[in-house]
Amino acid sequence: MITTADVISWLGITQNLEPLDLIVDAVNYYVDALPSIDRHPTGQWESTTKLAAILLAARWYKRRTSPGATVDGAIDGGQIRITKYDSDVARMLHIDGFEKPMVG
């Protein structure tokens, strides 16, 4: 599972941390309930699963104040789009059609 500190470290933020506890709890619940995530034999998440969960939490955190999925911050003063879908995360969590191959 991931911690709030994991996400703070990934994002490099020091302010507006209040929503992270709720986001991290939701991501941990969501990811842990997925049937085909990568796990150690002990049941702990593999590093790919943990990274995917951190990326997912970071994206949810960034999208919390951007219902239109854009934030200020482009180099030229424009907007940056924050996607609601990340194929890398989907592949690491084996969701949205990116499932582990299985033998019948």
C-alpha positions in Angstrom: 0.0 0.0 0.0 1.0 3.6 -0.5 1.3 6.4 2.1 0.6 10.1 2.0 4.3 10.6 2.3 4.9 8.6 -0.9 2.6 10.9 -2.9 4.0 14.1 -1.3 7.5 12.9 -2.2 6.5 12.1 -5.8 4.7 15.4 -6.3 7.3 17.5 -4.4 4.6 19.5 -2.6 4.5 21.1 0.8 1.1 22.9 0.8 -2.5 22.0 0.4 -1.9 18.5 1.7 -5.3 18.0 3.4 -7.0 16.1 0.5 -4.2 13.6 0.2 -5.2 11.4 3.2 -8.6 10.9 1.6 -7.1 10.3 -1.9 -4.5 7.8 -0.6 -7.1 5.9 1.4 -9.3 5.7 -1.7 -6.5 4.6 -4.0 -5.3 2.0 -1.6 -8.8 0.6 -1.3 -9.4 0.6 -5.1 -6.0 -0.9 -6.0 -6.0 -3.5 -3.3 -9.5 -4.7 -4.5 -8.3 -5.2 -8.1 -8.1 -9.0 -8.8 -5.0 -9.2 -10.9 -2.4 -6.7 -9.5 1.1 -7.8 -9.1 1.8 -9.1 -5.6 4.6 -10.8 -3.7 3.8 -14.3 -2.4 3.3 -12.6 1.0 0.5 -10.5 -0.4 2.4 -7.3 -0.4 2.2 -5.2 -3.6 5.0 -5.4 -6.1 7.0 -2.2 -6.9 5.1 -1.8 -10.2 1.7 -1.9 -8.3 3.0 0.6 -5.7 4.3 3.0 -8.4 1.0 2.8 -10.3 -0.9 3.6 -7.1 1.3 6.6 -6.4 0.8 7.8 -10.0 -2.9 7.3 -9.7 -3.1 9.2 -6.4 -0.9 12.1 -7.8 -3.3 12.4 -10.8 -6.4 12.4 -8.6 -4.7 15.1 -6.4 -3.9 17.3 -9.4 -7.4 16.9 -10.9 -9.2 17.8 -7.6 -9.3 21.5 -8.5 -9.6 21.1 -12.2 -13.0 19.7 -13.2 -12.2 20.8 -16.8 -9.0 18.7 -16.6 -6.7 21.7 -17.2 -4.4 23.6 -14.9 -2.3 26.7 -15.4 1.4 26.2 -15.8 2.4 25.8 -19.4 5.7 27.5 -20.3 3.9 30.0 -22.4 1.4 30.8 -19.7 -1.3 28.5 -21.2 -3.0 25.5 -19.8 -1.8 21.9 -19.2 -4.3 19.1 -19.7 -4.4 16.4 -16.9 -5.9 13.3 -18.4 -8.4 11.2 -16.5 -6.8 8.1 -18.1 -3.2 7.0 -18.1 -2.3 3.9 -20.1 0.9 3.3 -18.1 -1.1 3.0 -14.9 -3.7 0.8 -16.6 -0.9 -1.5 -17.8 0.7 -1.7 -14.4 -2.6 -2.4 -12.7 -3.9 -4.8 -15.4 -7.1 -2.9 -15.9 -9.0 -1.4 -18.9 -8.0 -4.2 -21.3 -4.4 -4.5 -20.0 -4.8 -7.8 -18.3 -2.2 -10.4 -17.5 -2.0 -13.1 -20.1 -3.4 -16.4 -18.9 -3.4 -19.9 -20.3 -6.9 -21.4 -20.7 
